[in-house]
Amino acid sequence: MLFSSLTFLFSFLPCLLFLYFIIPKQYIKLKNLLLLVFSLCFYA
């Protein structure tokens, strides 16, 4: 998956941003875990 692919732009990125911003600020470890999981899925 490339950063400019339609799959990334219209499904992967919006899901990540939605989940990231819906998590409250006090759960920073959960936010970091979410970013780690999405990064591993992206690179896989």
mmCIF file as Biopython writes it, N, C-alpha, C and O atoms, coordinates in Angstrom:
data_model
#
loop_
_atom_site.group_PDB
_atom_site.id
_atom_site.type_symbol
_atom_site.label_atom_id
_atom_site.label_alt_id
_atom_site.label_comp_id
_atom_site.label_asym_id
_atom_site.label_entity_id
_atom_site.label_seq_id
_atom_site.pdbx_PDB_ins_code
_atom_site.Cartn_x
_atom_site.Cartn_y
_atom_site.Cartn_z
_atom_site.occupancy
_atom_site.B_iso_or_equiv
_atom_site.auth_seq_id
_atom_site.auth_asym_id
_atom_site.pdbx_PDB_model_num
ATOM 1   N N  . MET A ? 1  ? 0.854   -1.170 0.000  1.0 0.0 1  A 1 
ATOM 2   C CA . MET A ? 1  ? 0.000   0.000  0.000  1.0 0.0 1  A 1 
ATOM 3   C C  . MET A ? 1  ? 0.900   1.235  0.000  1.0 0.0 1  A 1 
ATOM 4   O O  . MET A ? 1  ? 1.844   1.332  0.785  1.0 0.0 1  A 1 
ATOM 5   N N  . LEU A ? 2  ? 0.599   2.152  -0.872 1.0 0.0 2  A 1 
ATOM 6   C CA . LEU A ? 2  ? 1.338   3.401  -0.952 1.0 0.0 2  A 1 
ATOM 7   C C  . LEU A ? 2  ? 0.551   4.520  -0.300 1.0 0.0 2  A 1 
ATOM 8   O O  . LEU A ? 2  ? -0.667  4.429  -0.150 1.0 0.0 2  A 1 
ATOM 9   N N  . PHE A ? 3  ? 1.254   5.578  0.087  1.0 0.0 3  A 1 
ATOM 10  C CA . PHE A ? 3  ? 0.581   6.726  0.699  1.0 0.0 3  A 1 
ATOM 11  C C  . PHE A ? 3  ? -0.393  7.391  -0.262 1.0 0.0 3  A 1 
ATOM 12  O O  . PHE A ? 3  ? -1.366  8.010  0.171  1.0 0.0 3  A 1 
ATOM 13  N N  . SER A ? 4  ? -0.145  7.271  -1.541 1.0 0.0 4  A 1 
ATOM 14  C CA . SER A ? 4  ? -1.008  7.931  -2.525 1.0 0.0 4  A 1 
ATOM 15  C C  . SER A ? 4  ? -2.073  6.990  -3.092 1.0 0.0 4  A 1 
ATOM 16  O O  . SER A ? 4  ? -2.831  7.399  -3.972 1.0 0.0 4  A 1 
ATOM 17  N N  . SER A ? 5  ? -2.153  5.758  -2.621 1.0 0.0 5  A 1 
ATOM 18  C CA . SER A ? 5  ? -3.150  4.827  -3.143 1.0 0.0 5  A 1 
ATOM 19  C C  . SER A ? 5  ? -4.542  5.185  -2.615 1.0 0.0 5  A 1 
ATOM 20  O O  . SER A ? 5  ? -4.684  5.764  -1.538 1.0 0.0 5  A 1 
ATOM 21  N N  . LEU A ? 6  ? -5.539  4.835  -3.378 1.0 0.0 6  A 1 
ATOM 22  C CA . LEU A ? 6  ? -6.911  5.137  -2.982 1.0 0.0 6  A 1 
ATOM 23  C C  . LEU A ? 6  ? -7.330  4.344  -1.752 1.0 0.0 6  A 1 
ATOM 24  O O  . LEU A ? 6  ? -8.122  4.829  -0.943 1.0 0.0 6  A 1 
ATOM 25  N N  . THR A ? 7  ? -6.814  3.143  -1.603 1.0 0.0 7  A 1 
ATOM 26  C CA . THR A ? 7  ? -7.125  2.334  -0.422 1.0 0.0 7  A 1 
ATOM 27  C C  . THR A ? 7  ? -6.639  3.020  0.839  1.0 0.0 7  A 1 
ATOM 28  O O  . THR A ? 7  ? -7.349  3.060  1.843  1.0 0.0 7  A 1 
ATOM 29  N N  . PHE A ? 8  ? -5.442  3.553  0.791  1.0 0.0 8  A 1 
ATOM 30  C CA . PHE A ? 8  ? -4.902  4.250  1.958  1.0 0.0 8  A 1 
ATOM 31  C C  . PHE A ? 8  ? -5.666  5.536  2.233  1.0 0.0 8  A 1 
ATOM 32  O O  . PHE A ? 8  ? -6.042  5.802  3.374  1.0 0.0 8  A 1 
ATOM 33  N N  . LEU A ? 9  ? -5.898  6.329  1.208  1.0 0.0 9  A 1 
ATOM 34  C CA . LEU A ? 9  ? -6.491  7.652  1.388  1.0 0.0 9  A 1 
ATOM 35  C C  . LEU A ? 9  ? -7.954  7.617  1.819  1.0 0.0 9  A 1 
ATOM 36  O O  . LEU A ? 9  ? -8.397  8.490  2.566  1.0 0.0 9  A 1 
ATOM 37  N N  . PHE A ? 10 ? -8.702  6.628  1.361  1.0 0.0 10 A 1 
ATOM 38  C CA . PHE A ? 10 ? -10.144 6.645  1.621  1.0 0.0 10 A 1 
ATOM 39  C C  . PHE A ? 10 ? -10.627 5.576  2.591  1.0 0.0 10 A 1 
ATOM 40  O O  . PHE A ? 10 ? -11.814 5.548  2.916  1.0 0.0 10 A 1 
ATOM 41  N N  . SER A ? 11 ? -9.750  4.694  3.064  1.0 0.0 11 A 1 
ATOM 42  C CA . SER A ? 11 ? -10.207 3.727  4.060  1.0 0.0 11 A 1 
ATOM 43  C C  . SER A ? 11 ? -9.264  3.654  5.257  1.0 0.0 11 A 1 
ATOM 44  O O  . SER A ? 11 ? -9.697  3.799  6.400  1.0 0.0 11 A 1 
ATOM 45  N N  . PHE A ? 12 ? -7.992  3.431  5.001  1.0 0.0 12 A 1 
ATOM 46  C CA . PHE A ? 12 ? -7.034  3.235  6.083  1.0 0.0 12 A 1 
ATOM 47  C C  . PHE A ? 12 ? -6.817  4.511  6.897  1.0 0.0 12 A 1 
ATOM 48  O O  . PHE A ? 12 ? -6.940  4.491  8.122  1.0 0.0 12 A 1 
ATOM 49  N N  . LEU A ? 13 ? -6.505  5.592  6.245  1.0 0.0 13 A 1 
ATOM 50  C CA . LEU A ? 13 ? -6.236  6.864  6.924  1.0 0.0 13 A 1 
ATOM 51  C C  . LEU A ? 13 ? -7.451  7.425  7.664  1.0 0.0 13 A 1 
ATOM 52  O O  . LEU A ? 13 ? -7.306  7.840  8.814  1.0 0.0 13 A 1 
ATOM 53  N N  . PRO A ? 14 ? -8.636  7.456  7.063  1.0 0.0 14 A 1 
ATOM 54  C CA . PRO A ? 14 ? -9.799  7.955  7.830  1.0 0.0 14 A 1 
ATOM 55  C C  . PRO A ? 14 ? -10.110 7.109  9.065  1.0 0.0 14 A 1 
ATOM 56  O O  . PRO A ? 14 ? -10.480 7.654  10.105 1.0 0.0 14 A 1 
ATOM 57  N N  . CYS A ? 15 ? -9.967  5.790  8.966  1.0 0.0 15 A 1 
ATOM 58  C CA . CYS A ? 15 ? -10.209 4.929  10.136 1.0 0.0 15 A 1 
ATOM 59  C C  . CYS A ? 15 ? -9.213  5.245  11.239 1.0 0.0 15 A 1 
ATOM 60  O O  . CYS A ? 15 ? -9.588  5.365  12.406 1.0 0.0 15 A 1 
ATOM 61  N N  . LEU A ? 16 ? -7.967  5.378  10.877 1.0 0.0 16 A 1 
ATOM 62  C CA . LEU A ? 16 ? -6.935  5.695  11.865 1.0 0.0 16 A 1 
ATOM 63  C C  . LEU A ? 16 ? -7.212  7.042  12.525 1.0 0.0 16 A 1 
ATOM 64  O O  . LEU A ? 16 ? -7.180  7.139  13.752 1.0 0.0 16 A 1 
ATOM 65  N N  . LEU A ? 17 ? -7.476  8.056  11.756 1.0 0.0 17 A 1 
ATOM 66  C CA . LEU A ? 17 ? -7.715  9.384  12.314 1.0 0.0 17 A 1 
ATOM 67  C C  . LEU A ? 17 ? -8.958  9.421  13.187 1.0 0.0 17 A 1 
ATOM 68  O O  . LEU A ? 17 ? -8.961  10.054 14.243 1.0 0.0 17 A 1 
ATOM 69  N N  . PHE A ? 18 ? -10.007 8.748  12.753 1.0 0.0 18 A 1 
ATOM 70  C CA . PHE A ? 18 ? -11.228 8.712  13.552 1.0 0.0 18 A 1 
ATOM 71  C C  . PHE A ? 18 ? -10.969 8.053  14.907 1.0 0.0 18 A 1 
ATOM 72  O O  . PHE A ? 18 ? -11.343 8.595  15.947 1.0 0.0 18 A 1 
ATOM 73  N N  . LEU A ? 19 ? -10.334 6.892  14.891 1.0 0.0 19 A 1 
ATOM 74  C CA . LEU A ? 19 ? -10.066 6.185  16.145 1.0 0.0 19 A 1 
ATOM 75  C C  . LEU A ? 19 ? -9.089  6.954  17.027 1.0 0.0 19 A 1 
ATOM 76  O O  . LEU A ? 19 ? -9.235  6.976  18.250 1.0 0.0 19 A 1 
ATOM 77  N N  . TYR A ? 20 ? -8.103  7.579  16.412 1.0 0.0 20 A 1 
ATOM 78  C CA . TYR A ? 20 ? -7.108  8.319  17.190 1.0 0.0 20 A 1 
ATOM 79  C C  . TYR A ? 20 ? -7.739  9.506  17.919 1.0 0.0 20 A 1 
ATOM 80  O O  . TYR A ? 20 ? -7.457  9.732  19.096 1.0 0.0 20 A 1 
ATOM 81  N N  . PHE A ? 21 ? -8.580  10.253 17.233 1.0 0.0 21 A 1 
ATOM 82  C CA . PHE A ? 21 ? -9.146  11.457 17.832 1.0 0.0 21 A 1 
ATOM 83  C C  . PHE A ? 21 ? -10.359 11.187 18.717 1.0 0.0 21 A 1 
ATOM 84  O O  . PHE A ? 21 ? -10.776 12.065 19.472 1.0 0.0 21 A 1 
ATOM 85  N N  . ILE A ? 22 ? -10.927 9.995  18.635 1.0 0.0 22 A 1 
ATOM 86  C CA . ILE A ? 22 ? -12.061 9.669  19.505 1.0 0.0 22 A 1 
ATOM 87  C C  . ILE A ? 22 ? -11.568 9.208  20.887 1.0 0.0 22 A 1 
ATOM 88  O O  . ILE A ? 22 ? -12.322 9.247  21.859 1.0 0.0 22 A 1 
ATOM 89  N N  . ILE A ? 23 ? -10.315 8.776  20.971 1.0 0.0 23 A 1 
ATOM 90  C CA . ILE A ? 23 ? -9.745  8.343  22.249 1.0 0.0 23 A 1 
ATOM 91  C C  . ILE A ? 23 ? -9.390  9.595  23.062 1.0 0.0 23 A 1 
ATOM 92  O O  . ILE A ? 23 ? -8.729  10.493 22.542 1.0 0.0 23 A 1 
ATOM 93  N N  . PRO A ? 24 ? -9.815  9.667  24.323 1.0 0.0 24 A 1 
ATOM 94  C CA . PRO A ? 24 ? -9.509  10.844 25.152 1.0 0.0 24 A 1 
ATOM 95  C C  . PRO A ? 24 ? -8.007  11.025 25.384 1.0 0.0 24 A 1 
ATOM 96  O O  . PRO A ? 24 ? -7.230  10.076 25.278 1.0 0.0 24 A 1 
ATOM 97  N N  . LYS A ? 25 ? -7.619  12.257 25.702 1.0 0.0 25 A 1 
ATOM 98  C CA . LYS A ? 25 ? -6.200  12.592 25.851 1.0 0.0 25 A 1 
ATOM 99  C C  . LYS A ? 25 ? -5.512  11.844 26.992 1.0 0.0 25 A 1 
ATOM 100 O O  . LYS A ? 25 ? -4.309  11.593 26.919 1.0 0.0 25 A 1 
ATOM 101 N N  . GLN A ? 26 ? -6.243  11.488 28.034 1.0 0.0 26 A 1 
ATOM 102 C CA . GLN A ? 26 ? -5.597  10.833 29.175 1.0 0.0 26 A 1 
ATOM 103 C C  . GLN A ? 26 ? -5.178  9.398  28.857 1.0 0.0 26 A 1 
ATOM 104 O O  . GLN A ? 26 ? -4.433  8.799  29.632 1.0 0.0 26 A 1 
ATOM 105 N N  . TYR A ? 27 ? -5.630  8.836  27.751 1.0 0.0 27 A 1 
ATOM 106 C CA . TYR A ? 27 ? -5.251  7.474  27.360 1.0 0.0 27 A 1 
ATOM 107 C C  . TYR A ? 27 ? -4.146  7.507  26.314 1.0 0.0 27 A 1 
ATOM 108 O O  . TYR A ? 27 ? -4.301  6.948  25.228 1.0 0.0 27 A 1 
ATOM 109 N N  . ILE A ? 28 ? -3.046  8.150  26.632 1.0 0.0 28 A 1 
ATOM 110 C CA . ILE A ? 28 ? -1.950  8.311  25.666 1.0 0.0 28 A 1 
ATOM 111 C C  . ILE A ? 28 ? -1.320  6.973  25.290 1.0 0.0 28 A 1 
ATOM 112 O O  . ILE A ? 28 ? -0.875  6.792  24.156 1.0 0.0 28 A 1 
ATOM 113 N N  . LYS A ? 29 ? -1.281  6.034  26.237 1.0 0.0 29 A 1 
ATOM 114 C CA . LYS A ? 29 ? -0.715  4.719  25.915 1.0 0.0 29 A 1 
ATOM 115 C C  . LYS A ? 29 ? -1.584  3.971  24.914 1.0 0.0 29 A 1 
ATOM 116 O O  . LYS A ? 29 ? -1.073  3.259  24.049 1.0 0.0 29 A 1 
ATOM 117 N N  . LEU A ? 30 ? -2.885  4.134  25.032 1.0 0.0 30 A 1 
ATOM 118 C CA . LEU A ? 30 ? -3.792  3.509  24.073 1.0 0.0 30 A 1 
ATOM 119 C C  . LEU A ? 30 ? -3.631  4.134  22.688 1.0 0.0 30 A 1 
ATOM 120 O O  . LEU A ? 30 ? -3.697  3.440  21.673 1.0 0.0 30 A 1 
ATOM 121 N N  . LYS A ? 31 ? -3.421  5.436  22.658 1.0 0.0 31 A 1 
ATOM 122 C CA . LYS A ? 31 ? -3.188  6.114  21.375 1.0 0.0 31 A 1 
ATOM 123 C C  . LYS A ? 31 ? -1.899  5.612  20.731 1.0 0.0 31 A 1 
ATOM 124 O O  . LYS A ? 31 ? -1.850  5.368  19.525 1.0 0.0 31 A 1 
ATOM 125 N N  . ASN A ? 32 ? -0.866  5.461  21.543 1.0 0.0 32 A 1 
ATOM 126 C CA . ASN A ? 32 ? 0.403   4.958  21.018 1.0 0.0 32 A 1 
ATOM 127 C C  . ASN A ? 32 ? 0.264   3.527  20.505 1.0 0.0 32 A 1 
ATOM 128 O O  . ASN A ? 32 ? 0.835   3.174  19.473 1.0 0.0 32 A 1 
ATOM 129 N N  . LEU A ? 33 ? -0.487  2.715  21.221 1.0 0.0 33 A 1 
ATOM 130 C CA . LEU A ? 33 ? -0.724  1.340  20.785 1.0 0.0 33 A 1 
ATOM 131 C C  . LEU A ? 33 ? -1.494  1.311  19.473 1.0 0.0 33 A 1 
ATOM 132 O O  . LEU A ? 33 ? -1.192  0.515  18.584 1.0 0.0 33 A 1 
ATOM 133 N N  . LEU A ? 34 ? -2.484  2.178  19.359 1.0 0.0 34 A 1 
ATOM 134 C CA . LEU A ? 34 ? -3.255  2.272  18.117 1.0 0.0 34 A 1 
ATOM 135 C C  . LEU A ? 34 ? -2.346  2.638  16.941 1.0 0.0 34 A 1 
ATOM 136 O O  . LEU A ? 34 ? -2.441  2.040  15.869 1.0 0.0 34 A 1 
ATOM 137 N N  . LEU A ? 35 ? -1.476  3.611  17.143 1.0 0.0 35 A 1 
ATOM 138 C CA . LEU A ? 35 ? -0.548  4.000  16.079 1.0 0.0 35 A 1 
ATOM 139 C C  . LEU A ? 35 ? 0.409   2.867  15.728 1.0 0.0 35 A 1 
ATOM 140 O O  . LEU A ? 35 ? 0.733   2.669  14.557 1.0 0.0 35 A 1 
ATOM 141 N N  . LEU A ? 36 ? 0.860   2.129  16.726 1.0 0.0 36 A 1 
ATOM 142 C CA . LEU A ? 36 ? 1.743   0.996  16.480 1.0 0.0 36 A 1 
ATOM 143 C C  . LEU A ? 36 ? 1.044   -0.073 15.652 1.0 0.0 36 A 1 
ATOM 144 O O  . LEU A ? 36 ? 1.609   -0.582 14.685 1.0 0.0 36 A 1 
ATOM 145 N N  . VAL A ? 37 ? -0.175  -0.411 16.027 1.0 0.0 37 A 1 
ATOM 146 C CA . VAL A ? 37 ? -0.923  -1.452 15.311 1.0 0.0 37 A 1 
ATOM 147 C C  . VAL A ? 37 ? -1.195  -1.038 13.867 1.0 0.0 37 A 1 
ATOM 148 O O  . VAL A ? 37 ? -1.020  -1.837 12.946 1.0 0.0 37 A 1 
ATOM 149 N N  . PHE A ? 38 ? -1.619  0.201  13.671 1.0 0.0 38 A 1 
ATOM 150 C CA . PHE A ? 38 ? -1.888  0.661  12.303 1.0 0.0 38 A 1 
ATOM 151 C C  . PHE A ? 38 ? -0.600  0.746  11.488 1.0 0.0 38 A 1 
ATOM 152 O O  . PHE A ? 38 ? -0.615  0.486  10.285 1.0 0.0 38 A 1 
ATOM 153 N N  . SER A ? 39 ? 0.503   1.101  12.119 1.0 0.0 39 A 1 
ATOM 154 C CA . SER A ? 39 ? 1.774   1.151  11.404 1.0 0.0 39 A 1 
ATOM 155 C C  . SER A ? 39 ? 2.220   -0.237 10.973 1.0 0.0 39 A 1 
ATOM 156 O O  . SER A ? 39 ? 2.712   -0.419 9.860  1.0 0.0 39 A 1 
ATOM 157 N N  . LEU A ? 40 ? 2.051   -1.203 11.844 1.0 0.0 40 A 1 
ATOM 158 C CA . LEU A ? 40 ? 2.424   -2.578 11.494 1.0 0.0 40 A 1 
ATOM 159 C C  . LEU A ? 40 ? 1.532   -3.119 10.373 1.0 0.0 40 A 1 
ATOM 160 O O  . LEU A ? 40 ? 2.012   -3.813 9.478  1.0 0.0 40 A 1 
ATOM 161 N N  . CYS A ? 41 ? 0.255   -2.806 10.422 1.0 0.0 41 A 1 
ATOM 162 C CA . CYS A ? 41 ? -0.649  -3.227 9.345  1.0 0.0 41 A 1 
ATOM 163 C C  . CYS A ? 41 ? -0.292  -2.549 8.024  1.0 0.0 41 A 1 
ATOM 164 O O  . CYS A ? 41 ? -0.368  -3.164 6.960  1.0 0.0 41 A 1 
ATOM 165 N N  . PHE A ? 42 ? 0.094   -1.292 8.103  1.0 0.0 42 A 1 
ATOM 166 C CA . PHE A ? 42 ? 0.467   -0.574 6.886  1.0 0.0 42 A 1 
ATOM 167 C C  . PHE A ? 42 ? 1.721   -1.176 6.255  1.0 0.0 42 A 1 
ATOM 168 O O  . PHE A ? 42 ? 1.772   -1.377 5.041  1.0 0.0 42 A 1 
ATOM 169 N N  . TYR A ? 43 ? 2.722   -1.463 7.069  1.0 0.0 43 A 1 
ATOM 170 C CA . TYR A ? 43 ? 3.969   -2.010 6.531  1.0 0.0 43 A 1 
ATOM 171 C C  . TYR A ? 43 ? 3.859   -3.457 6.119  1.0 0.0 43 A 1 
ATOM 172 O O  . TYR A ? 43 ? 4.653   -3.937 5.309  1.0 0.0 43 A 1 
ATOM 173 N N  . ALA A ? 44 ? 2.878   -4.162 6.668  1.0 0.0 44 A 1 
ATOM 174 C CA . ALA A ? 44 ? 2.674   -5.561 6.281  1.0 0.0 44 A 1 
ATOM 175 C C  . ALA A ? 44 ? 2.083   -5.592 4.884  1.0 0.0 44 A 1 
ATOM 176 O O  . ALA A ? 44 ? 1.825   -6.669 4.347  1.0 0.0 44 A 1 
#
